[in-house]
């Protein structure tokens, strides 16, 4: 003889145990509620920037900036640009900066003869003018001046040299080249140049 089913009503303090299927549905509902906000924040169109730790001025990393560039710079910039290059690479891990140092007149001749390069930093306007006149570098910008006592003097005095910098037309990575130029002109870049005796352009 089969036992009778238990038909006693459960007391108000007792609750029926949820079925495994019910628990699964409840869990999915909670997961969907929690995940909705995150999807909206990181969905299409969202932008992310990170800040390189330990660098002066908290350099903001440009998302997606990548590529190798060659910077042709006057030999007098060797120490300062080596430091700037390391800081720029630290802030942009997918970027590599290679420097080619020489006297500006030699660099200008090489560029006008077809040498590869992305950025040209010249000591004095005359050699930059040779490159711009040949159509190889538009819109140079002065980034520093130099004097023997470290103090800026009027332009009429010969002891002042103006240093212009420009992105080269033949650059295969003009976005990276421009970012490097912008960093040289930025407060952290200018602070590094000042450490080596250069006077800010402004």
MODELLER restraints for C-alpha pairs under 7 A, 6 or more apart:
rsr = mdl.restraints
at = mdl.atoms
rsr.add(forms.Gaussian(group=physical.xy_distance, feature=features.Distance(at['CA:48:A'], at['CA:63:A']), mean=6.89, stdev=0.5))
rsr.add(forms.Gaussian(group=physical.xy_distance, feature=features.Distance(at['CA:49:A'], at['CA:60:A']), mean=6.76, stdev=0.5))
rsr.add(forms.Gaussian(group=physical.xy_distance, feature=features.Distance(at['CA:49:A'], at['CA:61:A']), mean=6.05, stdev=0.5))
rsr.add(forms.Gaussian(group=physical.xy_distance, feature=features.Distance(at['CA:49:A'], at['CA:62:A']), mean=6.59, stdev=0.5))
rsr.add(forms.Gaussian(group=physical.xy_distance, feature=features.Distance(at['CA:49:A'], at['CA:63:A']), mean=6.17, stdev=0.5))
rsr.add(forms.Gaussian(group=physical.xy_distance, feature=features.Distance(at['CA:50:A'], at['CA:60:A']), mean=6.13, stdev=0.5))
rsr.add(forms.Gaussian(group=physical.xy_distance, feature=features.Distance(at['CA:50:A'], at['CA:61:A']), mean=5.64, stdev=0.5))
rsr.add(forms.Gaussian(group=physical.xy_distance, feature=features.Distance(at['CA:51:A'], at['CA:58:A']), mean=6.00, stdev=0.5))
rsr.add(forms.Gaussian(group=physical.xy_distance, feature=features.Distance(at['CA:51:A'], at['CA:59:A']), mean=5.90, stdev=0.5))
rsr.add(forms.Gaussian(group=physical.xy_distance, feature=features.Distance(at['CA:51:A'], at['CA:60:A']), mean=4.88, stdev=0.5))
rsr.add(forms.Gaussian(group=physical.xy_distance, feature=features.Distance(at['CA:51:A'], at['CA:61:A']), mean=6.00, stdev=0.5))
rsr.add(forms.Gaussian(group=physical.xy_distance, feature=features.Distance(at['CA:52:A'], at['CA:58:A']), mean=6.27, stdev=0.5))
rsr.add(forms.Gaussian(group=physical.xy_distance, feature=features.Distance(at['CA:52:A'], at['CA:59:A']), mean=5.87, stdev=0.5))
rsr.add(forms.Gaussian(group=physical.xy_distance, feature=features.Distance(at['CA:52:A'], at['CA:60:A']), mean=6.68, stdev=0.5))
rsr.add(forms.Gaussian(group=physical.xy_distance, feature=features.Distance(at['CA:52:A'], at['CA:61:A']), mean=6.93, stdev=0.5))
rsr.add(forms.Gaussian(group=physical.xy_distance, feature=features.Distance(at['CA:52:A'], at['CA:91:A']), mean=5.13, stdev=0.5))
rsr.add(forms.Gaussian(group=physical.xy_distance, feature=features.Distance(at['CA:56:A'], at['CA:188:A']), mean=5.55, stdev=0.5))
rsr.add(forms.Gaussian(group=physical.xy_distance, feature=features.Distance(at['CA:57:A'], at['CA:188:A']), mean=5.70, stdev=0.5))
rsr.add(forms.Gaussian(group=physical.xy_distance, feature=features.Distance(at['CA:59:A'], at['CA:91:A']), mean=6.42, stdev=0.5))
rsr.add(forms.Gaussian(group=physical.xy_distance, feature=features.Distance(at['CA:61:A'], at['CA:91:A']), mean=5.66, stdev=0.5))
rsr.add(forms.Gaussian(group=physical.xy_distance, feature=features.Distance(at['CA:61:A'], at['CA:92:A']), mean=5.85, stdev=0.5))
rsr.add(forms.Gaussian(group=physical.xy_distance, feature=features.Distance(at['CA:65:A'], at['CA:92:A']), mean=6.92, stdev=0.5))
rsr.add(forms.Gaussian(group=physical.xy_distance, feature=features.Distance(at['CA:65:A'], at['CA:94:A']), mean=6.76, stdev=0.5))
rsr.add(forms.Gaussian(group=physical.xy_distance, feature=features.Distance(at['CA:65:A'], at['CA:176:A']), mean=6.55, stdev=0.5))
rsr.add(forms.Gaussian(group=physical.xy_distance, feature=features.Distance(at['CA:66:A'], at['CA:94:A']), mean=4.68, stdev=0.5))
rsr.add(forms.Gaussian(group=physical.xy_distance, feature=features.Distance(at['CA:66:A'], at['CA:95:A']), mean=4.88, stdev=0.5))
rsr.add(forms.Gaussian(group=physical.xy_distance, feature=features.Distance(at['CA:66:A'], at['CA:176:A']), mean=6.86, stdev=0.5))
rsr.add(forms.Gaussian(group=physical.xy_distance, feature=features.Distance(at['CA:67:A'], at['CA:94:A']), mean=6.54, stdev=0.5))
rsr.add(forms.Gaussian(group=physical.xy_distance, feature=features.Distance(at['CA:67:A'], at['CA:95:A']), mean=5.02, stdev=0.5))
rsr.add(forms.Gaussian(group=physical.xy_distance, feature=features.Distance(at['CA:67:A'], at['CA:96:A']), mean=6.53, stdev=0.5))
rsr.add(forms.Gaussian(group=physical.xy_distance, feature=features.Distance(at['CA:67:A'], at['CA:173:A']), mean=6.52, stdev=0.5))
rsr.add(forms.Gaussian(group=physical.xy_distance, feature=features.Distance(at['CA:67:A'], at['CA:176:A']), mean=6.72, stdev=0.5))
rsr.add(forms.Gaussian(group=physical.xy_distance, feature=features.Distance(at['CA:68:A'], at['CA:95:A']), mean=5.67, stdev=0.5))
rsr.add(forms.Gaussian(group=physical.xy_distance, feature=features.Distance(at['CA:68:A'], at['CA:96:A']), mean=4.66, stdev=0.5))
rsr.add(forms.Gaussian(group=physical.xy_distance, feature=features.Distance(at['CA:68:A'], at['CA:97:A']), mean=5.93, stdev=0.5))
rsr.add(forms.Gaussian(group=physical.xy_distance, feature=features.Distance(at['CA:69:A'], at['CA:96:A']), mean=6.43, stdev=0.5))
rsr.add(forms.Gaussian(group=physical.xy_distance, feature=features.Distance(at['CA:69:A'], at['CA:97:A']), mean=5.16, stdev=0.5))
rsr.add(forms.Gaussian(group=physical.xy_distance, feature=features.Distance(at['CA:69:A'], at['CA:98:A']), mean=6.21, stdev=0.5))
rsr.add(forms.Gaussian(group=physical.xy_distance, feature=features.Distance(at['CA:69:A'], at['CA:118:A']), mean=5.76, stdev=0.5))
rsr.add(forms.Gaussian(group=physical.xy_distance, feature=features.Distance(at['CA:69:A'], at['CA:173:A']), mean=6.90, stdev=0.5))
rsr.add(forms.Gaussian(group=physical.xy_distance, feature=features.Distance(at['CA:69:A'], at['CA:177:A']), mean=6.60, stdev=0.5))
rsr.add(forms.Gaussian(group=physical.xy_distance, feature=features.Distance(at['CA:70:A'], at['CA:97:A']), mean=6.03, stdev=0.5))
rsr.add(forms.Gaussian(group=physical.xy_distance, feature=features.Distance(at['CA:70:A'], at['CA:98:A']), mean=4.81, stdev=0.5))
rsr.add(forms.Gaussian(group=physical.xy_distance, feature=features.Distance(at['CA:70:A'], at['CA:99:A']), mean=5.71, stdev=0.5))
rsr.add(forms.Gaussian(group=physical.xy_distance, feature=features.Distance(at['CA:70:A'], at['CA:117:A']), mean=4.96, stdev=0.5))
rsr.add(forms.Gaussian(group=physical.xy_distance, feature=features.Distance(at['CA:70:A'], at['CA:118:A']), mean=5.31, stdev=0.5))
rsr.add(forms.Gaussian(group=physical.xy_distance, feature=features.Distance(at['CA:70:A'], at['CA:119:A']), mean=6.62, stdev=0.5))
rsr.add(forms.Gaussian(group=physical.xy_distance, feature=features.Distance(at['CA:71:A'], at['CA:98:A']), mean=6.17, stdev=0.5))
rsr.add(forms.Gaussian(group=physical.xy_distance, feature=features.Distance(at['CA:71:A'], at['CA:99:A']), mean=4.83, stdev=0.5))
rsr.add(forms.Gaussian(group=physical.xy_distance, feature=features.Distance(at['CA:71:A'], at['CA:100:A']), mean=6.16, stdev=0.5))
rsr.add(forms.Gaussian(group=physical.xy_distance, feature=features.Distance(at['CA:71:A'], at['CA:117:A']), mean=6.21, stdev=0.5))
rsr.add(forms.Gaussian(group=physical.xy_distance, feature=features.Distance(at['CA:71:A'], at['CA:118:A']), mean=5.92, stdev=0.5))
rsr.add(forms.Gaussian(group=physical.xy_distance, feature=features.Distance(at['CA:71:A'], at['CA:119:A']), mean=4.72, stdev=0.5))
rsr.add(forms.Gaussian(group=physical.xy_distance, feature=features.Distance(at['CA:71:A'], at['CA:120:A']), mean=6.00, stdev=0.5))
rsr.add(forms.Gaussian(group=physical.xy_distance, feature=features.Distance(at['CA:72:A'], at['CA:99:A']), mean=5.93, stdev=0.5))
rsr.add(forms.Gaussian(group=physical.xy_distance, feature=features.Distance(at['CA:72:A'], at['CA:100:A']), mean=4.76, stdev=0.5))
rsr.add(forms.Gaussian(group=physical.xy_distance, feature=features.Distance(at['CA:72:A'], at['CA:101:A']), mean=5.99, stdev=0.5))
rsr.add(forms.Gaussian(group=physical.xy_distance, feature=features.Distance(at['CA:72:A'], at['CA:107:A']), mean=6.80, stdev=0.5))
rsr.add(forms.Gaussian(group=physical.xy_distance, feature=features.Distance(at['CA:72:A'], at['CA:117:A']), mean=6.64, stdev=0.5))
rsr.add(forms.Gaussian(group=physical.xy_distance, feature=features.Distance(at['CA:72:A'], at['CA:119:A']), mean=6.08, stdev=0.5))
rsr.add(forms.Gaussian(group=physical.xy_distance, feature=features.Distance(at['CA:72:A'], at['CA:120:A']), mean=4.87, stdev=0.5))
rsr.add(forms.Gaussian(group=physical.xy_distance, feature=features.Distance(at['CA:72:A'], at['CA:121:A']), mean=6.27, stdev=0.5))
rsr.add(forms.Gaussian(group=physical.xy_distance, feature=features.Distance(at['CA:73:A'], at['CA:100:A']), mean=6.30, stdev=0.5))
rsr.add(forms.Gaussian(group=physical.xy_distance, feature=features.Distance(at['CA:73:A'], at['CA:101:A']), mean=5.14, stdev=0.5))
rsr.add(forms.Gaussian(group=physical.xy_distance, feature=features.Distance(at['CA:73:A'], at['CA:102:A']), mean=6.78, stdev=0.5))
rsr.add(forms.Gaussian(group=physical.xy_distance, feature=features.Distance(at['CA:73:A'], at['CA:120:A']), mean=5.81, stdev=0.5))
rsr.add(forms.Gaussian(group=physical.xy_distance, feature=features.Distance(at['CA:73:A'], at['CA:121:A']), mean=4.56, stdev=0.5))
rsr.add(forms.Gaussian(group=physical.xy_distance, feature=features.Distance(at['CA:73:A'], at['CA:122:A']), mean=6.04, stdev=0.5))
rsr.add(forms.Gaussian(group=physical.xy_distance, feature=features.Distance(at['CA:74:A'], at['CA:101:A']), mean=5.58, stdev=0.5))
rsr.add(forms.Gaussian(group=physical.xy_distance, feature=features.Distance(at['CA:74:A'], at['CA:102:A']), mean=5.34, stdev=0.5))
rsr.add(forms.Gaussian(group=physical.xy_distance, feature=features.Distance(at['CA:74:A'], at['CA:103:A']), mean=5.16, stdev=0.5))
rsr.add(forms.Gaussian(group=physical.xy_distance, feature=features.Distance(at['CA:74:A'], at['CA:104:A']), mean=5.06, stdev=0.5))
rsr.add(forms.Gaussian(group=physical.xy_distance, feature=features.Distance(at['CA:74:A'], at['CA:121:A']), mean=6.36, stdev=0.5))
rsr.add(forms.Gaussian(group=physical.xy_distance, feature=features.Distance(at['CA:74:A'], at['CA:122:A']), mean=5.50, stdev=0.5))
rsr.add(forms.Gaussian(group=physical.xy_distance, feature=features.Distance(at['CA:74:A'], at['CA:123:A']), mean=5.94, stdev=0.5))
rsr.add(forms.Gaussian(group=physical.xy_distance, feature=features.Distance(at['CA:75:A'], at['CA:101:A']), mean=4.86, stdev=0.5))
rsr.add(forms.Gaussian(group=physical.xy_distance, feature=features.Distance(at['CA:75:A'], at['CA:102:A']), mean=4.79, stdev=0.5))
rsr.add(forms.Gaussian(group=physical.xy_distance, feature=features.Distance(at['CA:75:A'], at['CA:103:A']), mean=5.66, stdev=0.5))
rsr.add(forms.Gaussian(group=physical.xy_distance, feature=features.Distance(at['CA:78:A'], at['CA:101:A']), mean=6.79, stdev=0.5))
rsr.add(forms.Gaussian(group=physical.xy_distance, feature=features.Distance(at['CA:80:A'], at['CA:192:A']), mean=6.41, stdev=0.5))
rsr.add(forms.Gaussian(group=physical.xy_distance, feature=features.Distance(at['CA:80:A'], at['CA:193:A']), mean=5.59, stdev=0.5))
rsr.add(forms.Gaussian(group=physical.xy_distance, feature=features.Distance(at['CA:80:A'], at['CA:196:A']), mean=6.30, stdev=0.5))
rsr.add(forms.Gaussian(group=physical.xy_distance, feature=features.Distance(at['CA:84:A'], at['CA:189:A']), mean=6.37, stdev=0.5))
rsr.add(forms.Gaussian(group=physical.xy_distance, feature=features.Distance(at['CA:84:A'], at['CA:192:A']), mean=6.94, stdev=0.5))
rsr.add(forms.Gaussian(group=physical.xy_distance, feature=features.Distance(at['CA:85:A'], at['CA:97:A']), mean=6.23, stdev=0.5))
rsr.add(forms.Gaussian(group=physical.xy_distance, feature=features.Distance(at['CA:89:A'], at['CA:95:A']), mean=5.76, stdev=0.5))
rsr.add(forms.Gaussian(group=physical.xy_distance, feature=features.Distance(at['CA:89:A'], at['CA:96:A']), mean=6.19, stdev=0.5))
rsr.add(forms.Gaussian(group=physical.xy_distance, feature=features.Distance(at['CA:104:A'], at['CA:122:A']), mean=5.41, stdev=0.5))
rsr.add(forms.Gaussian(group=physical.xy_distance, feature=features.Distance(at['CA:104:A'], at['CA:123:A']), mean=6.07, stdev=0.5))
rsr.add(forms.Gaussian(group=physical.xy_distance, feature=features.Distance(at['CA:104:A'], at['CA:127:A']), mean=6.19, stdev=0.5))
rsr.add(forms.Gaussian(group=physical.xy_distance, feature=features.Distance(at['CA:105:A'], at['CA:127:A']), mean=5.63, stdev=0.5))
rsr.add(forms.Gaussian(group=physical.xy_distance, feature=features.Distance(at['CA:108:A'], at['CA:127:A']), mean=6.03, stdev=0.5))
rsr.add(forms.Gaussian(group=physical.xy_distance, feature=features.Distance(at['CA:108:A'], at['CA:128:A']), mean=6.99, stdev=0.5))
rsr.add(forms.Gaussian(group=physical.xy_distance, feature=features.Distance(at['CA:108:A'], at['CA:130:A']), mean=6.64, stdev=0.5))
rsr.add(forms.Gaussian(group=physical.xy_distance, feature=features.Distance(at['CA:108:A'], at['CA:131:A']), mean=5.94, stdev=0.5))
rsr.add(forms.Gaussian(group=physical.xy_distance, feature=features.Distance(at['CA:112:A'], at['CA:131:A']), mean=6.34, stdev=0.5))
rsr.add(forms.Gaussian(group=physical.xy_distance, feature=features.Distance(at['CA:112:A'], at['CA:134:A']), mean=6.82, stdev=0.5))
rsr.add(forms.Gaussian(group=physical.xy_distance, feature=features.Distance(at['CA:117:A'], at['CA:168:A']), mean=6.82, stdev=0.5))
rsr.add(forms.Gaussian(group=physical.xy_distance, feature=features.Distance(at['CA:117:A'], at['CA:171:A']), mean=6.15, stdev=0.5))
rsr.add(forms.Gaussian(group=physical.xy_distance, feature=features.Distance(at['CA:118:A'], at['CA:167:A']), mean=5.89, stdev=0.5))
rsr.add(forms.Gaussian(group=physical.xy_distance, feature=features.Distance(at['CA:118:A'], at['CA:168:A']), mean=5.13, stdev=0.5))
rsr.add(forms.Gaussian(group=physical.xy_distance, feature=features.Distance(at['CA:118:A'], at['CA:170:A']), mean=6.85, stdev=0.5))
rsr.add(forms.Gaussian(group=physical.xy_distance, feature=features.Distance(at['CA:118:A'], at['CA:171:A']), mean=4.38, stdev=0.5))
rsr.add(forms.Gaussian(group=physical.xy_distance, feature=features.Distance(at['CA:118:A'], at['CA:177:A']), mean=5.87, stdev=0.5))
rsr.add(forms.Gaussian(group=physical.xy_distance, feature=features.Distance(at['CA:119:A'], at['CA:166:A']), mean=5.74, stdev=0.5))
rsr.add(forms.Gaussian(group=physical.xy_distance, feature=features.Distance(at['CA:119:A'], at['CA:167:A']), mean=4.57, stdev=0.5))
rsr.add(forms.Gaussian(group=physical.xy_distance, feature=features.Distance(at['CA:119:A'], at['CA:168:A']), mean=5.44, stdev=0.5))
rsr.add(forms.Gaussian(group=physical.xy_distance, feature=features.Distance(at['CA:119:A'], at['CA:177:A']), mean=6.17, stdev=0.5))
rsr.add(forms.Gaussian(group=physical.xy_distance, feature=features.Distance(at['CA:120:A'], at['CA:165:A']), mean=5.61, stdev=0.5))
rsr.add(forms.Gaussian(group=physical.xy_distance, feature=features.Distance(at['CA:120:A'], at['CA:166:A']), mean=5.51, stdev=0.5))
rsr.add(forms.Gaussian(group=physical.xy_distance, feature=features.Distance(at['CA:120:A'], at['CA:167:A']), mean=6.58, stdev=0.5))
rsr.add(forms.Gaussian(group=physical.xy_distance, feature=features.Distance(at['CA:120:A'], at['CA:168:A']), mean=6.80, stdev=0.5))
rsr.add(forms.Gaussian(group=physical.xy_distance, feature=features.Distance(at['CA:121:A'], at['CA:163:A']), mean=6.93, stdev=0.5))
rsr.add(forms.Gaussian(group=physical.xy_distance, feature=features.Distance(at['CA:121:A'], at['CA:164:A']), mean=5.91, stdev=0.5))
rsr.add(forms.Gaussian(group=physical.xy_distance, feature=features.Distance(at['CA:121:A'], at['CA:165:A']), mean=4.27, stdev=0.5))
rsr.add(forms.Gaussian(group=physical.xy_distance, feature=features.Distance(at['CA:121:A'], at['CA:166:A']), mean=6.67, stdev=0.5))
rsr.add(forms.Gaussian(group=physical.xy_distance, feature=features.Distance(at['CA:122:A'], at['CA:128:A']), mean=5.98, stdev=0.5))
rsr.add(forms.Gaussian(group=physical.xy_distance, feature=features.Distance(at['CA:122:A'], at['CA:163:A']), mean=5.57, stdev=0.5))
rsr.add(forms.Gaussian(group=physical.xy_distance, feature=features.Distance(at['CA:122:A'], at['CA:164:A']), mean=5.61, stdev=0.5))
rsr.add(forms.Gaussian(group=physical.xy_distance, feature=features.Distance(at['CA:122:A'], at['CA:165:A']), mean=6.34, stdev=0.5))
rsr.add(forms.Gaussian(group=physical.xy_distance, feature=features.Distance(at['CA:123:A'], at['CA:161:A']), mean=6.75, stdev=0.5))
rsr.add(forms.Gaussian(group=physical.xy_distance, feature=features.Distance(at['CA:123:A'], at['CA:162:A']), mean=6.42, stdev=0.5))
rsr.add(forms.Gaussian(group=physical.xy_distance, feature=features.Distance(at['CA:123:A'], at['CA:163:A']), mean=4.72, stdev=0.5))
rsr.add(forms.Gaussian(group=physical.xy_distance, feature=features.Distance(at['CA:124:A'], at['CA:161:A']), mean=5.63, stdev=0.5))
rsr.add(forms.Gaussian(group=physical.xy_distance, feature=features.Distance(at['CA:124:A'], at['CA:162:A']), mean=5.02, stdev=0.5))
rsr.add(forms.Gaussian(group=physical.xy_distance, feature=features.Distance(at['CA:124:A'], at['CA:163:A']), mean=5.31, stdev=0.5))
rsr.add(forms.Gaussian(group=physical.xy_distance, feature=features.Distance(at['CA:124:A'], at['CA:164:A']), mean=6.97, stdev=0.5))
rsr.add(forms.Gaussian(group=physical.xy_distance, feature=features.Distance(at['CA:125:A'], at['CA:162:A']), mean=6.56, stdev=0.5))
rsr.add(forms.Gaussian(group=physical.xy_distance, feature=features.Distance(at['CA:125:A'], at['CA:163:A']), mean=6.86, stdev=0.5))
rsr.add(forms.Gaussian(group=physical.xy_distance, feature=features.Distance(at['CA:125:A'], at['CA:164:A']), mean=6.48, stdev=0.5))
rsr.add(forms.Gaussian(group=physical.xy_distance, feature=features.Distance(at['CA:131:A'], at['CA:137:A']), mean=5.98, stdev=0.5))
rsr.add(forms.Gaussian(group=physical.xy_distance, feature=features.Distance(at['CA:132:A'], at['CA:138:A']), mean=5.89, stdev=0.5))
rsr.add(forms.Gaussian(group=physical.xy_distance, feature=features.Distance(at['CA:136:A'], at['CA:168:A']), mean=5.79, stdev=0.5))
rsr.add(forms.Gaussian(group=physical.xy_distance, feature=features.Distance(at['CA:136:A'], at['CA:169:A']), mean=5.30, stdev=0.5))
rsr.add(forms.Gaussian(group=physical.xy_distance, feature=features.Distance(at['CA:137:A'], at['CA:166:A']), mean=6.09, stdev=0.5))
rsr.add(forms.Gaussian(group=physical.xy_distance, feature=features.Distance(at['CA:137:A'], at['CA:167:A']), mean=6.19, stdev=0.5))
rsr.add(forms.Gaussian(group=physical.xy_distance, feature=features.Distance(at['CA:137:A'], at['CA:168:A']), mean=4.63, stdev=0.5))
rsr.add(forms.Gaussian(group=physical.xy_distance, feature=features.Distance(at['CA:137:A'], at['CA:169:A']), mean=5.62, stdev=0.5))
rsr.add(forms.Gaussian(group=physical.xy_distance, feature=features.Distance(at['CA:138:A'], at['CA:166:A']), mean=6.90, stdev=0.5))
rsr.add(forms.Gaussian(group=physical.xy_distance, feature=features.Distance(at['CA:139:A'], at['CA:166:A']), mean=6.62, stdev=0.5))
rsr.add(forms.Gaussian(group=physical.xy_distance, feature=features.Distance(at['CA:140:A'], at['CA:164:A']), mean=5.84, stdev=0.5))
rsr.add(forms.Gaussian(group=physical.xy_distance, feature=features.Distance(at['CA:140:A'], at['CA:165:A']), mean=5.28, stdev=0.5))
rsr.add(forms.Gaussian(group=physical.xy_distance, feature=features.Distance(at['CA:140:A'], at['CA:166:A']), mean=4.43, stdev=0.5))
rsr.add(forms.Gaussian(group=physical.xy_distance, feature=features.Distance(at['CA:141:A'], at['CA:164:A']), mean=5.09, stdev=0.5))
rsr.add(forms.Gaussian(group=physical.xy_distance, feature=features.Distance(at['CA:141:A'], at['CA:165:A']), mean=5.33, stdev=0.5))
rsr.add(forms.Gaussian(group=physical.xy_distance, feature=features.Distance(at['CA:141:A'], at['CA:166:A']), mean=6.37, stdev=0.5))
rsr.add(forms.Gaussian(group=physical.xy_distance, feature=features.Distance(at['CA:142:A'], at['CA:162:A']), mean=6.70, stdev=0.5))
rsr.add(forms.Gaussian(group=physical.xy_distance, feature=features.Distance(at['CA:142:A'], at['CA:163:A']), mean=5.50, stdev=0.5))
rsr.add(forms.Gaussian(group=physical.xy_distance, feature=features.Distance(at['CA:142:A'], at['CA:164:A']), mean=4.02, stdev=0.5))
rsr.add(forms.Gaussian(group=physical.xy_distance, feature=features.Distance(at['CA:142:A'], at['CA:165:A']), mean=6.23, stdev=0.5))
rsr.add(forms.Gaussian(group=physical.xy_distance, feature=features.Distance(at['CA:142:A'], at['CA:201:A']), mean=6.20, stdev=0.5))
rsr.add(forms.Gaussian(group=physical.xy_distance, feature=features.Distance(at['CA:143:A'], at['CA:163:A']), mean=6.00, stdev=0.5))
rsr.add(forms.Gaussian(group=physical.xy_distance, feature=features.Distance(at['CA:143:A'], at['CA:164:A']), mean=5.86, stdev=0.5))
rsr.add(forms.Gaussian(group=physical.xy_distance, feature=features.Distance(at['CA:143:A'], at['CA:165:A']), mean=6.69, stdev=0.5))
rsr.add(forms.Gaussian(group=physical.xy_distance, feature=features.Distance(at['CA:143:A'], at['CA:185:A']), mean=5.95, stdev=0.5))
rsr.add(forms.Gaussian(group=physical.xy_distance, feature=features.Distance(at['CA:143:A'], at['CA:200:A']), mean=6.78, stdev=0.5))
rsr.add(forms.Gaussian(group=physical.xy_distance, feature=features.Distance(at['CA:143:A'], at['CA:201:A']), mean=5.30, stdev=0.5))
rsr.add(forms.Gaussian(group=physical.xy_distance, feature=features.Distance(at['CA:144:A'], at['CA:162:A']), mean=6.34, stdev=0.5))
rsr.add(forms.Gaussian(group=physical.xy_distance, feature=features.Distance(at['CA:144:A'], at['CA:163:A']), mean=5.38, stdev=0.5))
rsr.add(forms.Gaussian(group=physical.xy_distance, feature=features.Distance(at['CA:144:A'], at['CA:198:A']), mean=6.17, stdev=0.5))
rsr.add(forms.Gaussian(group=physical.xy_distance, feature=features.Distance(at['CA:144:A'], at['CA:199:A']), mean=5.53, stdev=0.5))
rsr.add(forms.Gaussian(group=physical.xy_distance, feature=features.Distance(at['CA:144:A'], at['CA:200:A']), mean=4.77, stdev=0.5))
rsr.add(forms.Gaussian(group=physical.xy_distance, feature=features.Distance(at['CA:144:A'], at['CA:201:A']), mean=4.40, stdev=0.5))
rsr.add(forms.Gaussian(group=physical.xy_distance, feature=features.Distance(at['CA:145:A'], at['CA:160:A']), mean=6.58, stdev=0.5))
rsr.add(forms.Gaussian(group=physical.xy_distance, feature=features.Distance(at['CA:145:A'], at['CA:161:A']), mean=5.47, stdev=0.5))
rsr.add(forms.Gaussian(group=physical.xy_distance, feature=features.Distance(at['CA:145:A'], at['CA:162:A']), mean=4.57, stdev=0.5))
rsr.add(forms.Gaussian(group=physical.xy_distance, feature=features.Distance(at['CA:145:A'], at['CA:163:A']), mean=5.81, stdev=0.5))
rsr.add(forms.Gaussian(group=physical.xy_distance, feature=features.Distance(at['CA:145:A'], at['CA:198:A']), mean=5.99, stdev=0.5))
rsr.add(forms.Gaussian(group=physical.xy_distance, feature=features.Distance(at['CA:145:A'], at['CA:199:A']), mean=4.99, stdev=0.5))
rsr.add(forms.Gaussian(group=physical.xy_distance, feature=features.Distance(at['CA:145:A'], at['CA:200:A']), mean=6.28, stdev=0.5))
rsr.add(forms.Gaussian(group=physical.xy_distance, feature=features.Distance(at['CA:145:A'], at['CA:201:A']), mean=5.78, stdev=0.5))
rsr.add(forms.Gaussian(group=physical.xy_distance, feature=features.Distance(at['CA:146:A'], at['CA:160:A']), mean=5.63, stdev=0.5))
rsr.add(forms.Gaussian(group=physical.xy_distance, feature=features.Distance(at['CA:146:A'], at['CA:161:A']), mean=5.36, stdev=0.5))
rsr.add(forms.Gaussian(group=physical.xy_distance, feature=features.Distance(at['CA:146:A'], at['CA:162:A']), mean=6.83, stdev=0.5))
rsr.add(forms.Gaussian(group=physical.xy_distance, feature=features.Distance(at['CA:146:A'], at['CA:198:A']), mean=5.03, stdev=0.5))
rsr.add(forms.Gaussian(group=physical.xy_distance, feature=features.Distance(at['CA:146:A'], at['CA:199:A']), mean=5.57, stdev=0.5))
rsr.add(forms.Gaussian(group=physical.xy_distance, feature=features.Distance(at['CA:147:A'], at['CA:159:A']), mean=5.75, stdev=0.5))
rsr.add(forms.Gaussian(group=physical.xy_distance, feature=features.Distance(at['CA:147:A'], at['CA:160:A']), mean=5.06, stdev=0.5))
rsr.add(forms.Gaussian(group=physical.xy_distance, feature=features.Distance(at['CA:147:A'], at['CA:161:A']), mean=6.98, stdev=0.5))
rsr.add(forms.Gaussian(group=physical.xy_distance, feature=features.Distance(at['CA:150:A'], at['CA:197:A']), mean=5.69, stdev=0.5))
rsr.add(forms.Gaussian(group=physical.xy_distance, feature=features.Distance(at['CA:150:A'], at['CA:198:A']), mean=6.77, stdev=0.5))
rsr.add(forms.Gaussian(group=physical.xy_distance, feature=features.Distance(at['CA:150:A'], at['CA:199:A']), mean=6.75, stdev=0.5))
rsr.add(forms.Gaussian(group=physical.xy_distance, feature=features.Distance(at['CA:151:A'], at['CA:199:A']), mean=6.95, stdev=0.5))
rsr.add(forms.Gaussian(group=physical.xy_distance, feature=features.Distance(at['CA:152:A'], at['CA:199:A']), mean=6.35, stdev=0.5))
rsr.add(forms.Gaussian(group=physical.xy_distance, feature=features.Distance(at['CA:153:A'], at['CA:160:A']), mean=6.51, stdev=0.5))
rsr.add(forms.Gaussian(group=physical.xy_distance, feature=features.Distance(at['CA:167:A'], at['CA:177:A']), mean=6.09, stdev=0.5))
rsr.add(forms.Gaussian(group=physical.xy_distance, feature=features.Distance(at['CA:167:A'], at['CA:178:A']), mean=6.33, stdev=0.5))
rsr.add(forms.Gaussian(group=physical.xy_distance, feature=features.Distance(at['CA:183:A'], at['CA:189:A']), mean=5.69, stdev=0.5))
rsr.add(forms.Gaussian(group=physical.xy_distance, feature=features.Distance(at['CA:184:A'], at['CA:190:A']), mean=6.33, stdev=0.5))
rsr.add(forms.Gaussian(group=physical.xy_distance, feature=features.Distance(at['CA:190:A'], at['CA:200:A']), mean=6.56, stdev=0.5))
